[in-house]
Amino acid sequence: MSSDSFFHSFRDVGLSANDSEEMRLNKSLLIFATGLISAASMLWLLLYWQLGPRFSSTIPFIFQLLLTGNLLLYFKTRNFTLFRTTQLGLFLFMPFVAQWSMGNFITASGISLWGLLAPIGAILFFGVRESLAWFIAYLFLTALSGFFDFYLADMATMEASHVPLRTSIFFFALNFAAVSSIVYLLLRFATLEKQKLQERMVEAHALLQAEQERSERLLLNILPGAVAERLKHSNQTIADGFADVTVMFADIVNFTKVAEGLSPQQVFSMLNRIFSSFDELAEAYGLEKIKTIGDAYMVAGGLSQEREEYSDAIADLALAVRDLLHRDFEVNRMHLEVRIGIGTGPVVAGVVGKKKFIYDLWGDTVNIASRITTEGVPGMIQVDETTYRRLRDRYDFYEPQTLYLKGKGNMTVYRLAGKRSDGGAGSSLGAVPTEVTG
């Protein structure tokens, strides 16, 4: 096993699958700190055995055993709260105990500086607020040591010290370097881990954003944009009245008969090709697809302010749909015809239901558009009188026809021929060609 693999295994051994990211970081940091301090204290102990009085190394050796024993106890019990408190307690008190056993600040080479790791560790493992008590405890122990050294130490005791001056100076430098290195490595480790955590959070946020955008697209495929926004921010029923809307139905002729000889997959593929092409055209003309009803396609203009001349847009869409089916036999492989009906007037629009909801239109305008579609001629576009009056200056129409509509009686309808290219006044083209009506 490589040293890097061993380090990661040692660092992660105390982690649990249920730990939060912050808790995992705290545990990894404390285990890492314990490893660093244990390694540093072992080096300190070996050097002191070589350079200093042998009896003075007893406390550091006990400190090493306590750190290791406490770590093993944590691996067994997984009680991180106890481990965190006791380990920081050892970081704080044992350096002062070692210093007192060796004499004073000078003879102990400032070994109490190691106690600073306790409040620093408390910032990392507990938090800023909780670390204040540890820092106050460190200052108190430092002041207490200084008080006794100042008032009780005498020159005779210092001169009789068994610690050579060179050894004292060496360990002053060693203690400062070791504590500074440990603090630096801990902060570096914490910063790197937090950067990794932040990167994971950025990735998670990007995935969440992508999923949200996907949900937004799905919602916008069901509802108009303005309605979708209202539905997201309100639980109230959405129902609006519109004084003037142009509604178009396109109904495939003899669809039932055609579908009888096809498999379900072929029927779906056929409808999907045709209606997807209608969707692209509706979007290009700035119109709102409402729904498909079996083999019928419903679209409306005037539900938003995106396009003012929505009646013209509906007429252009109707002509584009008719022309598409006549010329594009990759889309219209079965050479199907459509009946198209257009009506203009007031409607009520809203979202129906709480599950699998749909945005729909109701009113006499919708009924008229639907019925003149049903009573229409294959390949022709029939409009009601309101729509005709709005379009007649820019579009050509055949002579009006009178249809009997159930529930409405006789009604005059106009059959749209095409858009005028000269921009002049509209005209009637006379009777519908026999090859179309036949």
HELIX and SHEET records of a PDB file:
HELIX    1   1 SER A    3  ASP A   12  1                                  10    
HELIX    2   2 GLU A   21  LEU A   51  1                                  31    
HELIX    3   3 ARG A   54  SER A   57  5                                   4    
HELIX    4   4 THR A   58  THR A   77  1                                  20    
HELIX    5   5 PHE A   80  MET A  102  1                                  23    
HELIX    6   6 ILE A  111  LEU A  116  5                                   6    
HELIX    7   7 LEU A  117  PHE A  125  1                                   9    
HELIX    8   8 VAL A  128  LEU A  152  1                                  25    
HELIX    9   9 MET A  155  GLU A  159  1                                   5    
HELIX   10  10 LEU A  165  ILE A  222  1                                  58    
HELIX   11  11 GLY A  225  HIS A  233  1                                   9    
HELIX   12  12 PHE A  255  GLU A  260  1                                   6    
HELIX   13  13 PRO A  264  ALA A  284  1                                  21    
HELIX   14  14 TYR A  310  ARG A  327  1                                  18    
HELIX   15  15 ASP A  364  THR A  374  1                                  11    
HELIX   16  16 GLU A  385  LEU A  391  1                                   7    
HELIX   17  17 THR A  434  THR A  437  1                                   4    
SHEET    1   A 5 GLU A 288  ILE A 293  0                                        
SHEET    2   A 5 ALA A 296  GLY A 301 -1                                        
SHEET    3   A 5 ALA A 239  ILE A 252 -1                                        
SHEET    4   A 5 VAL A 338  VAL A 352 -1                                        
SHEET    5   A 5 ILE A 358  TRP A 362 -1                                        
SHEET    1   B 7 GLU A 288  ILE A 293  0                                        
SHEET    2   B 7 ALA A 296  GLY A 301 -1                                        
SHEET    3   B 7 ALA A 239  ILE A 252 -1                                        
SHEET    4   B 7 VAL A 338  VAL A 352 -1                                        
SHEET    5   B 7 ILE A 381  VAL A 383  1                                        
SHEET    6   B 7 GLY A 409  LYS A 419 -1                                        
SHEET    7   B 7 TYR A 395  PHE A 397 -1                                        
SHEET    1   C 7 GLU A 288  ILE A 293  0                                        
SHEET    2   C 7 ALA A 296  GLY A 301 -1                                        
SHEET    3   C 7 ALA A 239  ILE A 252 -1                                        
SHEET    4   C 7 VAL A 338  VAL A 352 -1                                        
SHEET    5   C 7 ILE A 381  VAL A 383  1                                        
SHEET    6   C 7 GLY A 409  LYS A 419 -1                                        
SHEET    7   C 7 GLN A 401  LEU A 405 -1                                        
END                                                                             
